[in-house]
Amino acid sequence: MSTQSTGCACIVRTMRREVFDSTAIASAGYDADTAVLEIEFGSGGVYRYLLVPPRVWRELREAESPGRYFAESVRGRFPEEWVP
């Protein structure tokens, strides 16, 4: 994850994401240093999931259906925040 100034008093953090072959998940990335999983959904919304162990990122990347894996193993299990 890197930081970038937007010219205001705030800092916007960006995360490198990988494109997923999924109708539900357009792209996703993981920062092992902060245990943050960031997902861009097919609808265009971006959310960050906090306190996510590396195993979850690995399993999401390897899942036959990333959307199903997300629904069963991520949604509702970790604190989340919307990324504007």
C-alpha positions in Angstrom: 0.0 0.0 0.0 1.3 3.5 -0.8 0.2 6.9 0.3 -0.5 9.9 -2.0 -1.3 13.5 -1.3 -4.5 14.8 -2.8 -3.7 18.5 -2.0 -6.0 18.5 1.0 -5.2 17.8 4.7 -6.0 14.1 4.2 -4.0 11.2 2.8 -5.4 8.7 0.4 -4.0 5.2 0.5 -3.9 3.2 -2.6 -3.5 -0.6 -2.8 -2.3 -2.6 -5.8 -5.0 -5.0 -6.8 -5.1 -8.1 -9.1 -7.8 -8.5 -11.7 -10.1 -11.5 -10.9 -11.9 -13.7 -13.3 -15.2 -13.3 -11.5 -18.5 -11.6 -12.1 -18.8 -10.6 -8.4 -15.2 -9.4 -7.8 -13.5 -7.2 -10.4 -10.2 -6.9 -8.5 -8.7 -7.5 -5.1 -5.4 -6.8 -3.2 -3.9 -7.6 0.2 -1.4 -5.8 2.4 0.2 -8.3 4.7 1.8 -5.6 6.8 -1.6 -4.2 7.8 -3.7 -7.3 7.3 -6.1 -5.4 5.0 -8.0 -7.0 2.1 -9.3 -4.6 -0.5 -12.0 -5.7 -2.9 -13.5 -3.9 -5.9 -16.8 -5.5 -6.7 -18.3 -6.0 -10.2 -20.7 -3.2 -9.3 -17.8 -0.8 -8.9 -17.9 -0.4 -5.1 -14.6 -0.8 -3.2 -14.4 -2.0 0.3 -11.6 -2.8 2.7 -11.7 -5.7 5.2 -9.6 -5.4 8.3 -7.7 -8.0 10.4 -7.8 -10.5 7.5 -5.2 -13.3 7.9 -2.9 -14.1 4.9 -4.7 -17.5 4.6 -7.9 -15.8 3.5 -6.2 -13.8 0.8 -4.5 -17.0 -0.5 -7.8 -19.0 -0.5 -9.7 -16.1 -2.2 -7.1 -16.1 -5.0 -7.2 -19.9 -5.4 -11.0 -20.2 -5.1 -12.9 -21.8 -8.0 -15.6 -19.1 -7.3 -14.1 -16.0 -5.6 -17.6 -14.5 -5.2 -18.8 -17.6 -3.3 -15.6 -17.7 -1.2 -16.1 -14.1 -0.3 -19.8 -14.6 0.7 -18.9 -17.7 2.8 -15.6 -16.6 4.3 -15.2 -12.8 4.3 -18.6 -11.0 4.3 -19.7 -10.4 7.9 -16.6 -11.9 9.4 -14.2 -9.0 9.4 -14.5 -5.3 10.1 -15.1 -3.4 6.8 -15.0 0.1 5.5 -16.2 1.6 2.2 -13.5 3.3 0.1 -14.9 6.4 -1.6 
